[in-house]
């Protein structure tokens, strides 16, 4: 199933180029403890100043909503208690889907 995650970070917990951001990006690419999760797109959402990271948008395939939530909880951000709010929903991919 395809899922989309809308995540809001706790204020001031992540800065662009920070060590934790680098670890999170690495985790998105390589997560052997979650073999059923395939990340298609992910990136930070920004405040109105277009610079301050306020959250995350993630599109992935996962065996279930619970698997997607566990994937996020086990991430470097999840383990560092960065997330203020995490909403994971089923998503129907209609346009822009790769071959």
N, CA and C atoms as a LAMMPS dump frame, in Angstrom:
ITEM: TIMESTEP
0
ITEM: NUMBER OF ATOMS
297
ITEM: BOX BOUNDS ff ff ff
-5.0000000000000000e+02 5.0000000000000000e+02
-5.0000000000000000e+02 5.0000000000000000e+02
-5.0000000000000000e+02 5.0000000000000000e+02
ITEM: ATOMS id mol type element x y z
1 1 1 N 0.834 -1.176 0
2 1 2 C 0 0 0
3 1 3 C 0.875 1.233 0
4 2 1 N 0.421 2.262 -0.691
5 2 2 C 1.125 3.542 -0.638
6 2 3 C 0.599 4.342 0.55
7 3 1 N 1.508 5.043 1.19
8 3 2 C 1.153 5.884 2.331
9 3 3 C 1.808 7.25 2.181
10 4 1 N 1.19 8.213 2.819
11 4 2 C 1.785 9.539 2.925
12 4 3 C 1.846 9.879 4.416
13 5 1 N 2.962 10.453 4.815
14 5 2 C 3.131 10.871 6.206
15 5 3 C 3.297 12.381 6.247
16 6 1 N 2.491 13.002 7.078
17 6 2 C 2.585 14.431 7.345
18 6 3 C 3.114 14.561 8.771
19 7 1 N 4.301 15.108 8.906
20 7 2 C 4.953 15.165 10.207
21 7 3 C 5.26 16.611 10.564
22 8 1 N 4.987 16.975 11.806
23 8 2 C 5.365 18.281 12.334
24 8 3 C 6.444 18.048 13.385
25 9 1 N 7.523 18.811 13.283
26 9 2 C 8.615 18.694 14.252
27 9 3 C 8.364 19.6 15.46
28 10 1 N 8.959 19.223 16.56
29 10 2 C 8.983 20.112 17.717
30 10 3 C 9.867 21.297 17.337
31 11 1 N 9.474 22.507 17.694
32 11 2 C 10.247 23.69 17.283
33 11 3 C 11.714 23.611 17.695
34 12 1 N 12.586 23.986 16.745
35 12 2 C 14.014 24.088 17.015
36 12 3 C 14.754 22.774 17.134
37 13 1 N 14.125 21.65 16.759
38 13 2 C 14.772 20.352 16.951
39 13 3 C 15.639 19.91 15.773
40 14 1 N 15.407 20.48 14.562
41 14 2 C 16.173 20.065 13.388
42 14 3 C 16.615 21.292 12.608
43 15 1 N 17.874 21.325 12.251
44 15 2 C 18.408 22.391 11.401
45 15 3 C 18.96 21.765 10.132
46 16 1 N 18.828 22.495 9.017
47 16 2 C 19.375 22.012 7.748
48 16 3 C 20.864 21.745 7.914
49 17 1 N 21.311 20.602 7.409
50 17 2 C 22.721 20.262 7.477
51 17 3 C 23.181 19.714 8.815
52 18 1 N 22.279 19.536 9.76
53 18 2 C 22.674 19.033 11.073
54 18 3 C 23.006 17.543 11.006
55 19 1 N 23.688 17.071 12.011
56 19 2 C 24.07 15.661 12.082
57 19 3 C 22.838 14.761 12.082
58 20 1 N 21.825 15.135 12.822
59 20 2 C 20.62 14.297 12.891
60 20 3 C 19.888 14.288 11.545
61 21 1 N 19.92 15.406 10.825
62 21 2 C 19.292 15.423 9.507
63 21 3 C 20.036 14.475 8.567
64 22 1 N 21.356 14.484 8.608
65 22 2 C 22.147 13.578 7.782
66 22 3 C 21.859 12.121 8.11
67 23 1 N 21.738 11.8 9.389
68 23 2 C 21.429 10.43 9.804
69 23 3 C 20.036 10.026 9.323
70 24 1 N 19.102 10.948 9.355
71 24 2 C 17.743 10.654 8.888
72 24 3 C 17.738 10.39 7.382
73 25 1 N 18.454 11.207 6.627
74 25 2 C 18.529 11.01 5.174
75 25 3 C 19.152 9.65 4.862
76 26 1 N 20.201 9.281 5.578
77 26 2 C 20.81 7.961 5.389
78 26 3 C 19.8 6.853 5.689
79 27 1 N 19.023 7.025 6.75
80 27 2 C 18.008 6.041 7.143
81 27 3 C 16.946 5.88 6.056
82 28 1 N 16.553 6.973 5.419
83 28 2 C 15.556 6.877 4.353
84 28 3 C 16.053 5.998 3.215
85 29 1 N 17.352 6.006 2.98
86 29 2 C 17.954 5.234 1.884
87 29 3 C 18.287 3.797 2.274
88 30 1 N 18.542 3.559 3.543
89 30 2 C 19.001 2.247 3.989
90 30 3 C 18.404 1.93 5.353
91 31 1 N 17.443 1.044 5.377
92 31 2 C 16.741 0.694 6.615
93 31 3 C 16.427 -0.809 6.634
94 32 1 N 17.47 -1.647 6.794
95 32 2 C 17.286 -3.104 6.714
96 32 3 C 16.315 -3.673 7.744
97 33 1 N 16.106 -2.969 8.85
98 33 2 C 15.171 -3.472 9.858
99 33 3 C 13.711 -3.26 9.441
100 34 1 N 13.494 -2.573 8.32
101 34 2 C 12.145 -2.355 7.775
102 34 3 C 12.152 -2.697 6.28
103 35 1 N 12.382 -3.979 5.943
104 35 2 C 12.536 -4.351 4.536
105 35 3 C 11.284 -4.15 3.696
106 36 1 N 10.124 -4.088 4.298
107 36 2 C 8.884 -3.912 3.552
108 36 3 C 8.561 -2.477 3.204
109 37 1 N 9.39 -1.537 3.665
110 37 2 C 9.134 -0.112 3.422
111 37 3 C 10.038 0.379 2.296
112 38 1 N 9.416 0.994 1.298
113 38 2 C 10.145 1.601 0.186
114 38 3 C 9.8 3.085 0.167
115 39 1 N 10.778 3.924 0.374
116 39 2 C 10.567 5.373 0.372
117 39 3 C 10.674 5.864 -1.068
118 40 1 N 9.627 6.539 -1.538
119 40 2 C 9.625 7.084 -2.891
120 40 3 C 10.022 8.563 -2.909
121 41 1 N 9.482 9.322 -2.004
122 41 2 C 9.792 10.756 -1.917
123 41 3 C 9.75 11.165 -0.454
124 42 1 N 10.636 12.074 -0.1
125 42 2 C 10.634 12.594 1.263
126 42 3 C 11.403 13.902 1.27
127 43 1 N 10.988 14.783 2.124
128 43 2 C 11.707 16.037 2.271
129 43 3 C 11.098 16.894 3.342
130 44 1 N 11.87 17.874 3.795
131 44 2 C 11.389 18.747 4.854
132 44 3 C 10.321 19.708 4.348
133 45 1 N 9.392 20.013 5.225
134 45 2 C 8.478 21.119 4.971
135 45 3 C 9.048 22.324 5.712
136 46 1 N 8.802 23.504 5.164
137 46 2 C 9.449 24.716 5.663
138 46 3 C 8.428 25.734 6.143
139 47 1 N 8.895 26.633 6.997
140 47 2 C 8.054 27.739 7.451
141 47 3 C 7.917 28.752 6.317
142 48 1 N 7.155 29.79 6.545
143 48 2 C 6.919 30.816 5.534
144 48 3 C 8.196 31.507 5.065
145 49 1 N 9.27 31.429 5.863
146 49 2 C 10.525 32.055 5.436
147 49 3 C 11.287 31.2 4.426
148 50 1 N 10.757 30.018 4.108
149 50 2 C 11.35 29.068 3.152
150 50 3 C 12.731 28.573 3.571
151 51 1 N 13.068 28.697 4.845
152 51 2 C 14.368 28.256 5.34
153 51 3 C 14.27 27.372 6.575
154 52 1 N 13.372 27.675 7.473
155 52 2 C 13.262 26.965 8.738
156 52 3 C 12.48 25.67 8.557
157 53 1 N 13.094 24.554 8.938
158 53 2 C 12.432 23.261 8.838
159 53 3 C 11.385 23.143 9.947
160 54 1 N 10.154 22.821 9.543
161 54 2 C 9.074 22.67 10.514
162 54 3 C 8.472 21.267 10.522
163 55 1 N 8.844 20.454 9.527
164 55 2 C 8.269 19.118 9.478
165 55 3 C 8.807 18.315 8.324
166 56 1 N 8.018 17.329 7.916
167 56 2 C 8.444 16.354 6.929
168 56 3 C 7.231 15.858 6.156
169 57 1 N 7.414 15.656 4.863
170 57 2 C 6.432 14.969 4.034
171 57 3 C 7.123 13.74 3.465
172 58 1 N 6.487 12.582 3.587
173 58 2 C 7.078 11.339 3.125
174 58 3 C 6.034 10.539 2.359
175 59 1 N 6.419 10.011 1.197
176 59 2 C 5.577 9.116 0.416
177 59 3 C 6.321 7.793 0.314
178 60 1 N 5.646 6.723 0.685
179 60 2 C 6.301 5.414 0.719
180 60 3 C 5.317 4.299 0.416
181 61 1 N 5.882 3.122 0.181
182 61 2 C 5.105 1.891 0.159
183 61 3 C 5.421 1.167 1.45
184 62 1 N 4.389 0.601 2.058
185 62 2 C 4.575 -0.131 3.306
186 62 3 C 3.531 -1.244 3.376
187 63 1 N 3.829 -2.312 4.096
188 63 2 C 2.869 -3.405 4.213
189 63 3 C 1.567 -2.992 4.907
190 64 1 N 1.652 -1.953 5.759
191 64 2 C 0.484 -1.499 6.521
192 64 3 C 0.755 -0.107 7.068
193 65 1 N -0.292 0.515 7.577
194 65 2 C -0.11 1.812 8.24
195 65 3 C 0.771 1.651 9.47
196 66 1 N 0.589 0.557 10.189
197 66 2 C 1.387 0.304 11.392
198 66 3 C 2.866 0.164 11.047
199 67 1 N 3.166 -0.487 9.924
200 67 2 C 4.567 -0.638 9.499
201 67 3 C 5.174 0.718 9.162
202 68 1 N 4.406 1.575 8.514
203 68 2 C 4.899 2.918 8.186
204 68 3 C 5.135 3.731 9.457
205 69 1 N 4.229 3.617 10.414
206 69 2 C 4.403 4.342 11.685
207 69 3 C 5.628 3.824 12.441
208 70 1 N 5.833 2.511 12.427
209 70 2 C 7.005 1.928 13.096
210 70 3 C 8.292 2.39 12.414
211 71 1 N 8.273 2.469 11.08
212 71 2 C 9.425 2.959 10.321
213 71 3 C 9.806 4.365 10.783
214 72 1 N 8.826 5.247 10.912
215 72 2 C 9.105 6.614 11.36
216 72 3 C 9.557 6.635 12.821
217 73 1 N 8.936 5.848 13.666
218 73 2 C 9.307 5.816 15.088
219 73 3 C 10.738 5.322 15.284
220 74 1 N 11.187 4.393 14.428
221 74 2 C 12.539 3.84 14.54
222 74 3 C 13.6 4.709 13.869
223 75 1 N 13.193 5.757 13.201
224 75 2 C 14.13 6.639 12.502
225 75 3 C 14.955 7.453 13.495
226 76 1 N 16.06 8.035 13.042
227 76 2 C 16.832 8.909 13.931
228 76 3 C 15.989 10.058 14.513
229 77 1 N 15.078 10.599 13.737
230 77 2 C 14.195 11.656 14.256
231 77 3 C 13.258 11.094 15.312
232 78 1 N 12.684 9.927 15.037
233 78 2 C 11.773 9.315 15.999
234 78 3 C 12.472 9.01 17.312
235 79 1 N 13.672 8.449 17.219
236 79 2 C 14.427 8.102 18.423
237 79 3 C 14.899 9.328 19.193
238 80 1 N 15.074 10.457 18.494
239 80 2 C 15.516 11.695 19.15
240 80 3 C 14.334 12.537 19.627
241 81 1 N 13.127 11.992 19.528
242 81 2 C 11.919 12.684 19.99
243 81 3 C 11.725 14.038 19.293
244 82 1 N 11.963 14.051 17.977
245 82 2 C 11.829 15.266 17.172
246 82 3 C 10.375 15.532 16.805
247 83 1 N 9.583 14.474 16.649
248 83 2 C 8.233 14.628 16.115
249 83 3 C 7.249 15.157 17.154
250 84 1 N 6.549 16.22 16.78
251 84 2 C 5.461 16.723 17.609
252 84 3 C 4.156 16.032 17.223
253 85 1 N 3.984 15.781 15.913
254 85 2 C 2.76 15.154 15.415
255 85 3 C 3.098 14.344 14.173
256 86 1 N 2.565 13.141 14.094
257 86 2 C 2.772 12.265 12.94
258 86 3 C 1.417 11.739 12.496
259 87 1 N 1.087 12.015 11.245
260 87 2 C -0.134 11.472 10.664
261 87 3 C 0.253 10.656 9.434
262 88 1 N -0.088 9.383 9.454
263 88 2 C 0.187 8.482 8.332
264 88 3 C -1.155 8.038 7.777
265 89 1 N -1.315 8.219 6.476
266 89 2 C -2.589 7.886 5.841
267 89 3 C -2.349 7.084 4.57
268 90 1 N -3.315 6.221 4.214
269 90 2 C -3.237 5.565 2.912
270 90 3 C -3.304 6.632 1.823
271 91 1 N -2.625 6.351 0.717
272 91 2 C -2.553 7.351 -0.351
273 91 3 C -2.725 6.676 -1.691
274 92 1 N -3.545 7.246 -2.538
275 92 2 C -3.75 6.729 -3.886
276 92 3 C -2.932 7.56 -4.857
277 93 1 N -1.886 6.96 -5.381
278 93 2 C -0.946 7.642 -6.262
279 93 3 C -1.539 7.686 -7.664
280 94 1 N -1.891 8.87 -8.147
281 94 2 C -2.548 8.983 -9.449
282 94 3 C -1.676 9.609 -10.542
283 95 1 N -0.877 10.605 -10.229
284 95 2 C -0.071 11.252 -11.251
285 95 3 C 1.389 11.278 -10.844
286 96 1 N 2.258 11.341 -11.844
287 96 2 C 3.684 11.428 -11.572
288 96 3 C 4.307 10.146 -11.089
289 97 1 N 3.578 9.048 -11.193
290 97 2 C 4.083 7.779 -10.702
291 97 3 C 5.145 7.218 -11.664
292 98 1 N 6.285 6.77 -11.111
293 98 2 C 7.32 6.218 -11.986
294 98 3 C 6.859 4.914 -12.632
295 99 1 N 7.378 4.648 -13.853
296 99 2 C 7.084 3.518 -14.703
297 99 3 C 6.621 2.311 -14.031
